[in-house]
Amino acid sequence: MELLKNNSNGLQPILKYVKKSSFSSLLLFFSAFSALVLANTPANVYIEAILYKTIGFTIGNFELYKNTQLWINDGLMSIFFFVIGLELKREIKAGQLSNLKNIIMPMVAAIGGMVLPALIYYLFNYQESAESLNGWGIPMATDIAFALGVLYLLGPKVPIQLKVFLTALAIIDDIGAVLVVAIFYTSEISVFNLAVALVFLGFLFLLSKLGVRNVLVFAVIGIIGVWLPFLLSGIHATIAAVLVAFAIPATRAIDKEKYLEDLKQLMAQFKKAKKSEKEIYLLSPKEEAIIGEIQRISYDSISPLQRLERNMHGLVLFVVMPIFALANAGVEIESDWAKMISSPVSLGIIVGLMVGKLIGIFGLSMLGLKLGWYKMPENLNTQMVLGASFLAAIGFTMALFINSLAFENHIYLEQAKMGILSASFISGWLGYFIIKKAIAHRCSFDSGDHLEVKEGVST
């Protein structure tokens, strides 16, 4: 029982994220649907005017101007990538990715789920233009919030091991996506700006090593010293957000033992403190000071990494991602929509996500089991892994983001959006029904076993 309790505590960050993802996935779906509807109404003219409006600033001889959509994709999405970086660091330090046994199966699945979709896309587009080939990174992506949101809709009977498997798979997939963006989706590199960014990034790691925990210091240096030079260097600025996240301290100023000792002393002082004359309404100055000290040590007993991750999840799930969806998910469906969805770009993405993820994740997972690389996690079965493979084919947010980097041609952009939205919608429903059936079958099987045992005992 104690072991189960400890395991549950270790999985709290994942459980909290899954619960948040349930509503956020509905909000994300609503944002994407709204963008799709608005793109096919007269309102689209005004939306495009807003998205392509140039915004920026000038300081002396320095100027920086981008349209609204690029500020969303380069700036607002950096917050999304920053939180991904925080999650990765936590998982590597003390989460599911810290134990090799926990990550072998998801790692094999994630690698297969990235390589196969990219290869399928290439096969559909190798005879097309050079620009159409740029979209090979689009079907590699998995939208963790959407995938976990669909999983949460299935209710409490979903095994925690399935949530852990899908989360670990998606996190490893995120690492791959970040590397793909950093290496392949960059323009000409400015060595000077990149050098400036790396110097400031090194300074942030030094501050972390020296015990500096003021988040504002990391924010100012991270934005001005790292993110902005990255933006000017040609390497996508969202990569800077991931790197800055890894510089955020994961250690606490006050450890657990010291915190408990100080808290015990402060509680004893609070009991002895002189009470206010109006005790029912007010605290005495001494009591106020003690409570203030309890708040301070409580704040210092949580690492900056955990505080930021907890506080920024809501911002990302309920603000950043819906705004991104509104700005990027709109597709103008014209009379030749059938031609659009049957184009090599769109088909490459649809088949890449739905078939590539299925073969890559489910196929390689089963192969690894057969070869004895790992064992099937407790409470999971083949059908659940099959369903998770389809949920991992929901590429929505990251796929749309890579699409915005891959293409400049408006036709390719629209074709890719059609492919992403179609594959994500179909895969989400397939994954939902497959896992729902697997859970119902397991519950029915467990009930049958239980009944048989009871009858055996009674006779």
Disulfide bonds with the S-S distance in Angstrom:
none
